[in-house]
Amino acid sequence: MRSAGHAPQCAIVPRPATPLPPLWLAISAVTAGITVVFGVQRWIDHFVTAPGAQDLYLHLVAARVGLTHGWSHIYDIGLQGQAARTLGPSGTLIDSMHLFISPPPTAWMLVPLAWQPPAVSYLAWTVLNLSAFIAAGWLVVPGPRFAKLTVLLVSLALWPVHYQFWAGQTVVATLSLMALAYWLLERDRWVLCGLAMAAAFCFKPQDVLLVPLALLISGRFKPVAAFAAAGAVMVTLWAATLGWSGIAAWQHDLAIIQADPHNSPLSYSFLIGRNLATSATEAALGILTLGFAWYRRTRVDLVFCLGVVGSTMSAGYLHEFDMAILVLGAWIVLRSRPSVSQRVWLLAGIVAAQFIALGQPVPMLLWEPVWMLLLGLEPWLHGHESTVLSHIRPVQAPALESSRR
């Protein structure tokens, strides 16, 4: 019998120990985390010292022009200059390198921030984009939480991603919507996938231009049909708000931007020059990418990634921050246990991306076509590596057995 006054003792069951992450993963997370901390410090310094000296002010300028003079005038260079001067000394520059040419929705969307101080607008836009980037990565990046966190930290540490935040750019908006589109595509949510892709084209269409074509060539007609229908509605709305004069002004601004060679530092004109050979090279790379998309049409992940890298290779207007869109392709590739060759080349891509910070785009320009080729060969590479490993293991087993004797 139990003695009175003594409560029964309960056995304490120890919790199973949480396994520590692999050493290489922990080192990667710490290294990337330190880099991100320095990057955020640069954002804050930019935010404090020159909040108007970033590309976001161009969208704020367009929003102010639309609210003041009507939305058909957002591409009027003279009115953009007048609106820019109201932002202070740091936002007065309107020239061939600083001109609003984005689709109209980017100006509409920034109406709530149009009359805020540049610092407030920049802070709000950065927080919104950072939240969207993290949410997109958490949705698409595979693996346990620590692995997801590591991949996100490495992604934020890449120069093109850091630079797009520093400049207040809209690449992350396109990336996040395309990540959502891919997630919906995997779940056969055709209509919502098409709507998400159409929304992504409202920001940086040149960064993902070939993705719908790659899906179409691979036989995925339903999401492309939804994308086309939504796109037709959007284009009609744009045309209605701009009118013929607004459309002509937009075309004029695009011509000014395209005529300035400094607006294409990450296109193949950097290697070949601005000539017919460059246009032929970009077109050939785009066509070859679509050919690989058809060849690997049974793998939606490869089709989508080929569409992304094909878009950047064939774009004639591409800045350093536009290369951030390639992060989405890397996230998607990681979802399907890529081959060793693929993993090694993704690591090489990290190095190539950091060279852009030094003003050296050549490594990235050379990296892209090889990645396209590896994506096209991925199933063969994976199968070949599995075959090699299956032959190595039986040879190793007797050697290990004999060493134990």
ABEGO torsion letter per residue (X at the ends): XBBBGBBBBBBBBBBBBBBBBBAAAAAAAAAAAAAAAAAAAAAAAAAAABAABBAAAAAAAAAAAAAAAEAAAAABAAAAAAAAAAAEAAAABBBAABBBABBAAAAAAAAAAAABBAAAAAAAAAAAAAAAAAAAAAAABBEBAAAAAAAAAAAAABAAAAAAAAAGBAAAAAAAAAAAAAAAAAAGBAAAAAAAAAAAAAABAAAAAAAAAAAAAAGBAAAAAAAAAAAAAAAAAAAAAAEAAAAAAAAAAAAAAAABAAAAAABAAAAAEBBAAAAAAAAAAAAAAAAAAAAAAABAAAAAAAAAAAAAAABABBBAAAAAAAAAAAAAAAAAGBBAAAAAAAAAAAAAAAAAAAGBAAAAAAAAAAAAAAAAAAAAAAAAAAAAAAAAAAAAAAAAAAAAX
